């Protein structure tokens, strides 16, 4: 007997609102690690700037996972 297909992953709006800036911070942090942007602005030439963006990206993406997990738990508790 075939198993029913799992329900489609529903990503809440809050996860998008927190996750997309996290992805933007991640991309900016990687770009700052790869190049020297001190000519653009003195703060962009510091290695700690890239590290701060990468840590912020991790925090934002981790925070975006909570609404997704809560939505999955709520879907699992809903009667079929």
Helices and strands as residue ranges (DSSP letters): H 13-34, G 42-45, H 47-77
